[in-house]
Amino acid sequence: MSPTNSYTYLYLPNECWESVFKFLFNDDDDDNNRHRLLESLSLLSKQFLSITNPLLLSLTFYDPARPYLSRLFHRFTKLTSLDFSFYNGDLDALLTRISRFSLHLTSLNLSNKPNIPADGLRAFSKKIKTLTSLTCSNVHSINSTDLFLIAHSFPLLEELDLSNPINCKNYNGFLDAIKALSLALSKLRKINLSRHCYLNNQSVYHLFKNCMLLGEVILFKCYGVTCDGIAFSLLERPKLWSLSFSNTTFGSARFGTKVTSLFSDSLVSCLNGLTCLDLSSLSISDELLTSIAREVLPLKRLVLQNCTGYNFAGILSLLSKCQSIQYLDLQNAEFMTDHRVAKISLLLGDLVSINLSECRKLTNSALLALVSNCPLLSEIKMEHTSIGKNIAKNSNDLIDFGLNPQLKSLYLAHNSWLRDENLILFASILPNLQLLDLSDCDCISEEGICEVLKRCCKIKHLNLAKCNVVRLLGLNFEVSNLEVLNLSDTNVEDETLYTISKNCCGLLQMILEKCLLVTMNGVKHVVKNCTQLREINLRDCIKVHMHAISVSLMVFSRPSLRKITTPPSFHLNEKKKVNSHQLCIVW
């Protein structure tokens, strides 16, 4: 067959290739993974480049992105989401400029900013009328006028996140602004006003009464809102499916604000469609949990993190009736024992994620019971427990629990009893593990880590922060899937970084914060050998001497770099000297 005929035979129309590319996406892939896949495919041919461009729906902006706006928006024609949470430039000017393009945006993220860019949002809203999701979390200063602006400018909003402001000015004006929001945003389905200290019972009542489609409310650390206030508001919104509430102040966090009987009665009588309940840090009771059990609420997510006042009888009663729970958080439930975890694990056939951190009586037996009895379990958090303590004499019996191919994430940070033999046993039954957090586990060695990496070859994220006995000089084999490696506050040195970079060349993120023995030579090894590196963190690496020229050389030699967190030797005025046309943010 001639080359021409061969090419004709293999040709597929763009629509078929687009279907193939979409098939390559995993359901659990985040935006970064999808972006990387599309970027790789686009490099193969001009045809693939033209096909992948419309598949990119979201775009994250960094400091130097502004000069390329026209090119970006003409290339990616189907963008629906813009993220400016990493952008440190003039956001008012940038939003004003973006408003001149014909875009059908539905989502905008303006988090981590000094204030709300009012002028930019005003210009943006005049031209772009399709926005349904706005996120402005962790903004340092929010005014009541900002809320009036949002209410006036984006009437189609379905999701609004204004959580965790550092400073709210003019409390009285805010109460009027919340009422204006509730009247203007008739399509609102989800709102997060956590840490809005000015909120009171009346303002929450306005939200519940006026936003008739409201289904999810998040009100953490809203100290002016009481349990009874929530109870009266629930009467106005019986179709609420998700409630997250806590008003515990710092001084009372140990005991928690006590949930009232009125709150309990409203919760179970009004919300018969409740699928998510988060009462973190409140003082609840077994009676409340038993009431939920009697109503057989269709809960899929239950968070009782740091809650007090309840006991095992209450949680057992609830789980016996509500067996569709997928996410369960019982952090700091002091009454939990290995036997009790084994008992509730038999009731959790749909469980996907569980948090039992700070349940200090739990050992290996609890973890293995969960692995054995919960076939869909994908994530376990057991930090600050007694994992590794009181191991049975015949430890090999643990392997009889069999393999669990579903478990992807295991968080075991701050477990001082954890030893290499425990890790190796876990690795032998968790073949598809992708995330392993062992930070501050002092008694593990590099031999144990290397053995885990051999057995769990799919690990993508490994956290070894504060594991000072780990140097990884024995890592003499390829670890092709590892993408994120956290070695913060360890005794790693340049020789270690050379070994790691040669055998973990697919690293995307390297975190070396407070690595006091690392020098610029070690950093150069990482930048040279890790050909896909996107982020490197060198904060408090006192022996790494870096200046504007060395940063520029790093970026030019490794074009994939998107973020460099600089060491103390890199002064603020040096940032101005870094070439601004590179798509890399220097912190």
C-alpha positions, 0 to 999 in steps of 0.5 A, a space after each residue: 500500500 502506498 503512503 498516500 493510500 495508507 494515510 487515506 485509510 487511517 483518516 478520521 473526520 474531526 468529529 470522530 477524533 473529538 469523541 476519541 479525545 473526550 473518551 480519554 478523559 477520566 470522570 475524576 480528572 481535575 481541570 489541570 489533568 484535562 488541560 495537560 492531556 489536551 496540551 499533549 494532544 495538540 502538539 501532535 498535529 495541526 488537525 489535533 490542535 484545531 480539534 482540542 481548542 474548542 474542548 477547553 472550557 476553563 482557563 486560569 489566568 496568571 500575571 503575564 496573561 493579559 497581552 495574549 487575551 485576543 489570541 487566547 479568546 480566538 483560539 479557545 472559542 467555547 470557554 465557559 469558565 475563567 479563574 483569576 484566583 492566581 492573578 495579581 495584576 490590575 483586575 479592574 482593567 483586565 475584566 474591562 478588557 475581557 468584556 469587549 470580547 464576545 464570550 458566553 461565560 457561566 463561571 467566574 472566580 475572583 478569589 484571594 483578592 484584596 477587594 472586589 474589583 467593582 469597576 471591572 465587574 460593572 463593565 463585565 456585567 454590561 456585556 456578559 449576561 450569561 454568568 451563573 456562578 460567581 466565586 469571591 472567597 478569601 477576599 480581604 475586604 468586602 463592602 456592602 456596596 459590593 453585594 449591591 453591585 452583585 445583586 444588580 449586575 448578575 440576576 441569573 446567578 445560581 451559585 454565589 460564594 463569598 466565603 471567608 472575608 478577612 474584613 467586612 465594613 459597615 455591618 448595617 449596610 450589609 444586612 440591607 445588602 443581603 436582603 437585596 441579594 435575596 430579592 434580586 437573585 431569584 435563580 439562586 440555588 447555592 450560597 456560601 456566606 461562611 465567616 460573615 460575622 454580621 449575619 443575623 437570624 433575620 438576614 438568613 430568614 430573608 435568604 431562605 424566604 426569598 430565594 425560592 430555588 435555594 437548595 444548598 446553604 453554607 454558613 460556617 462561623 456565622 456567630 450572629 446566627 443561632 440554631 433557633 434562627 436556622 430552625 425558623 428559616 427552614 420552615 420557609 425552604 423545605 426543599 433544601 437538600 444541603 445544610 452546613 452550619 456552625 456558629 461556634 466561636 473560638 472560645 467555645 470551640 471545645 464544647 460547641 454551641 448546643 443544638 436546640 430541640 427546635 432546630 432538631 424538630 425543624 430539621 427532621 420535619 421540614 427537610 425530608 429530602 436532605 442529602 447533605 448535613 454538616 454540623 461541624 463543631 456543634 454540640 449535638 445529641 444522640 436524640 438528634 441522630 435518632 430523630 434523623 434515623 426515624 425519618 430515614 432521611 436520604 443522607 449521602 454526606 454526613 459531617 460531624 467533625 469535632 462535634 460533641 455531646 453525642 455517642 456511639 449509640 446515636 451514630 449507630 442508630 442513624 447509620 442503621 437506617 441511613 445506609 446510602 451515606 457516601 461521605 462520612 466525617 467523624 473526626 475527633 469522635 473520642 468514643 470510636 474504637 476498632 470494634 465499633 468501626 468494624 460494626 458500622 463498616 458493615 452498614 456502609 456499603 455505599 461509602 466512598 470517603 471516611 474521615 476518622 482523624 483524631 480518633 486516637 483509639 483506632 489502630 490497623 484493625 479499624 483501617 482493615 475493617 473498612 477496606 474489607 467491608 466497604 467495597 466502594 471506599 476510595 478515600 480514608 483519612 486516619 491522621 493522629 490515630 494509633 495506626 501501627 500500635 498493638 499489632 497482632 503477633 502474626 501480622 501476615 494474617 492481615 493479608 487475608 483481608 484481600 485486595 481493595 482496588 477501589 481505594 485511591 487516597 490514604 491519609 496517615 499523617 501524624 501517626 507516630 506508631 507507623 512503621 515500615 512493616 505496616 506500610 508494606 502490608 497496606 501497599 500489598 492490599 491497595 494496588 491502585 493507591 494514588 495518594 499517600 500522605 505520611 507527613 510527620 510519621 517519624 518512624 518510617 524509613 526510605 526502605 519502607 517508602 521505596 518498597 511502597 512505591 514498587 508495590 503501588 506503582 500508580 501513586 501520583 501524590 506522595 507527602 513526606 513532609 517532616 519525615 526527617 529519616 527519609 532521604 530516598 537515596 535508595 530510589 534506584 528505579 523508575 516511578 513514572 506516575 508520580 506527579 506531586 512530591 512533598 519533601 517539606 521540612 526534611 533533611 533531603 539534600 542535592 544528592 537526593 534531588 538528583 536521584 529523585 529527578 532521574 527516576 521521577 521525571 514525570 513530576 509536575 509539582 515539587 515542594 521543598 519548603 524548609 529544606 535547609 540542606 538543598 542548594 541551587 545545584 539540587 534545584 537545577 537537577 530537578 528543573 533539568 530532569 523533570 521535563 513536565 515540571 509545572 511548580 516548584 516551592 522553595 520557600 525558606 530554603 536558606 541555602 538556595 541563592 536565587 536572583 532574577 537571572 537564575 529564575 529567567 533561566 529556569 523558566 526558559 530551560 523548562 517552559 512547562 513551569 507555571 509557578 515558582 515559590 522563591 527562597 528568602 534570597 529572592 527579594 521582592 524588587 527582583 520580581 520586577 526583573 523577571 521576564 514578564 512574557 513567560 506564563 509563570 508566576 513567581 511568588 
